Protein backbone atom coordinates (compact mmCIF):
# COMPACT_ATOMS: atom_id res chain seq x y z
CA UNK A 1 0.00 0.00 0.00
CA UNK A 2 1.39 3.39 -0.97
CA UNK A 3 1.42 6.40 1.33
CA UNK A 4 -1.40 8.03 -0.59
CA UNK A 5 -3.58 4.91 -0.40
CA UNK A 6 -2.93 4.71 3.34
CA UNK A 7 -3.80 8.39 3.78
CA UNK A 8 -7.05 7.96 1.83
CA UNK A 9 -7.94 4.90 3.91
CA UNK A 10 -7.34 6.78 7.17
CA UNK A 11 -9.32 9.80 5.93
CA UNK A 12 -12.24 7.56 4.95
CA UNK A 13 -12.15 5.96 8.41
CA UNK A 14 -12.19 9.44 9.98
CA UNK A 15 -15.14 10.51 7.84
CA UNK A 16 -17.04 7.34 8.83
CA UNK A 17 -16.29 8.08 12.54
CA UNK A 18 -14.56 4.72 12.96
CA UNK A 19 -11.31 6.29 14.22
CA UNK A 20 -10.41 9.12 16.56
CA UNK A 21 -7.26 10.22 14.70
CA UNK A 22 -6.91 13.91 13.92
CA UNK A 23 -5.82 15.16 10.52
CA UNK A 24 -2.49 16.21 12.04
CA UNK A 25 -1.97 12.65 13.30
CA UNK A 26 -2.86 11.26 9.87
CA UNK A 27 -0.30 13.61 8.31
CA UNK A 28 2.31 12.47 10.85
CA UNK A 29 1.59 8.79 10.08
CA UNK A 30 1.73 9.18 6.30
CA UNK A 31 4.40 11.89 6.13
CA UNK A 32 2.24 14.32 4.14
CA UNK A 33 1.72 17.96 5.06
CA UNK A 34 -1.54 18.67 6.95
CA UNK A 35 -2.72 20.95 4.10
CA UNK A 36 -2.30 18.09 1.63
CA UNK A 37 -4.32 15.82 3.93
CA UNK A 38 -7.15 18.37 3.87
CA UNK A 39 -6.89 18.53 0.06
CA UNK A 40 -7.11 14.73 -0.06
CA UNK A 41 -10.15 14.91 2.24
CA UNK A 42 -11.92 17.15 -0.30
CA UNK A 43 -11.01 14.73 -3.09
CA UNK A 44 -12.35 11.78 -1.07
CA UNK A 45 -15.61 13.62 -0.42
CA UNK A 46 -15.96 14.55 -4.12
CA UNK A 47 -14.83 11.07 -5.27
CA UNK A 48 -12.05 12.45 -7.47
CA UNK A 49 -9.02 10.71 -5.90
CA UNK A 50 -6.42 9.53 -8.45
CA UNK A 51 -3.68 7.11 -7.47
CA UNK A 52 -1.93 7.17 -10.84
CA UNK A 53 -0.15 10.29 -12.12
CA UNK A 54 -1.72 11.83 -15.21
CA UNK A 55 1.51 11.83 -17.25
CA UNK A 56 2.31 8.16 -16.67
CA UNK A 57 3.18 6.23 -19.87
CA UNK A 58 3.39 9.40 -21.97
CA UNK A 59 6.32 10.32 -24.17
CA UNK A 60 7.99 13.55 -23.03
CA UNK A 61 7.16 16.51 -25.26
CA UNK A 62 10.81 17.51 -25.64
CA UNK A 63 12.10 14.05 -26.52
CA UNK A 64 14.24 13.70 -29.61
CA UNK A 65 12.75 11.92 -32.61
CA UNK A 66 14.64 9.06 -34.23
CA UNK A 67 15.05 11.10 -37.42
CA UNK A 68 16.73 13.93 -35.52
CA UNK A 69 19.02 11.47 -33.75
CA UNK A 70 20.14 10.00 -37.07
CA UNK A 71 20.63 13.48 -38.51
CA UNK A 72 22.88 14.51 -35.58
CA UNK A 73 24.89 11.29 -35.84
CA UNK A 74 25.42 11.73 -39.62
CA UNK A 75 26.43 15.38 -39.22
CA UNK A 76 28.87 14.57 -36.43
CA UNK A 77 30.45 11.71 -38.41
CA UNK A 78 31.05 14.03 -41.37
CA UNK A 79 32.54 16.80 -39.24
CA UNK A 80 35.95 16.76 -37.60
CA UNK A 81 35.38 19.40 -34.93
CA UNK A 82 35.11 19.10 -31.17
CA UNK A 83 31.80 18.33 -29.51
CA UNK A 84 31.53 21.86 -28.11
CA UNK A 85 31.93 23.46 -31.54
CA UNK A 86 29.48 20.94 -33.01
CA UNK A 87 26.89 21.83 -30.32
CA UNK A 88 27.31 25.54 -31.06
CA UNK A 89 26.86 24.79 -34.76
CA UNK A 90 23.77 22.59 -34.27
CA UNK A 91 22.26 24.93 -31.64
CA UNK A 92 18.88 23.13 -31.37
CA UNK A 93 19.72 20.82 -28.50
CA UNK A 94 21.77 21.20 -25.34
CA UNK A 95 25.36 20.06 -25.05
CA UNK A 96 24.45 17.26 -22.64
CA UNK A 97 21.72 15.98 -24.93
CA UNK A 98 24.04 15.73 -27.94
CA UNK A 99 26.92 14.41 -25.85
CA UNK A 100 24.80 11.60 -24.38
CA UNK A 101 23.47 10.65 -27.81
CA UNK A 102 26.96 10.47 -29.32
CA UNK A 103 28.26 8.57 -26.30
CA UNK A 104 25.46 5.97 -26.68
CA UNK A 105 26.47 5.48 -30.30
CA UNK A 106 30.11 5.02 -29.34
CA UNK A 107 31.35 8.06 -31.22
CA UNK A 108 32.95 9.61 -28.15
CA UNK A 109 35.88 8.04 -26.39
CA UNK A 110 36.15 8.87 -22.72
CA UNK A 111 39.68 9.10 -21.38
CA UNK A 112 40.64 9.31 -17.73
PyMOL commands that set and color helices and strands:
alter all, ss='L'
color gray80, all
select helices_A, chain A and resi 3-15+23-30+34-46+66-78+83-90+95-104
alter helices_A, ss='H'
color red, helices_A
deselect
rebuild
show_as cartoon
